[in-house]
Amino acid sequence: MKYFFDPQWKGVFLKQGLADFEALWGLDLVSLDTPNIGRSRDGWSSVCAINLELDNGACKKLIIKRQQNHNSRTLLHPCTGIPTFEKEMISILRYDRQNIPVMKPVYFARRKKNGVQAILITEFLDGFVSLDNLVKRWKQAEWPRNTKNNLIKVIAKCISRMHAKGLMHNSMYPKHIFIKRNGDDFLIRLIDLEKSKQGFFALNRVCRDLESLHRRAKGWSAADRIRFLYAYFDTDRLDGRVKKICKRIIKKTRAKNDILAKSKTDG
């Protein structure tokens, strides 16, 4: 994957003089968070937002990610790796082919200059909020039980379908699950797919992602977690197989928490 440009967006970029790599690379934008530094001696990556005017006069926000010498290893590139945003772009297209809801890609390109530079642009998830922020809202507003259950079911079904397609997010944190509420219904989008990969072992991809979500799902009650499992496994009871997986997830969570506690003590 060296180049991608959504035809519906290409005209908009052309009119604003942003249809080539150099113009996009040279944009002076403020990072949305602290840039990542250190993958290599001069490696870095940043995430910014940009507003573009459409033909009808409306403005549309996009997310633009830029990086230099910031690579991730893959099976096909075990030594040098490929740009992490290229890896994410490949995952976005793979998820889209499998009807797993993710952000919509607009542009991707890479070039060799001062090493390897890459740009990835996606549409801003207008009206969506991260799951960790949404959980704070459900606690503050005391959502009706049915509304909360619908949200949990949407999340569980999405992750279950992803795993059934042989995919592992590999960074399944609440901040990487974006939700848009429409009454009692919810839309979901998964973001930050740069660590995602094909999970060749079903049990491994299930436990890896569910443990990550379980450990970081602050504000979820025990009943919420059980309802999630019911929806994920499409069952109304936790049989021996499901209980075995749950025990493995709990064991991994405790081990991770012990490691974190020890590191804080040593620090």
PyMOL commands that set and color helices and strands:
alter all, ss='L'
color gray80, all
select helices_A, chain A and resi 7-15+21-25+84-97+131-141+145-164+174-176+202-216+222-232+240-266
alter helices_A, ss='H'
color red, helices_A
select strands_A, chain A and resi 3-5+36-37+44-53+59-68+71-72+82-83+105-112+116-123+129-130+167-168+177-182+185-190+197-198
alter strands_A, ss='S'
color yellow, strands_A
deselect
rebuild
show_as cartoon
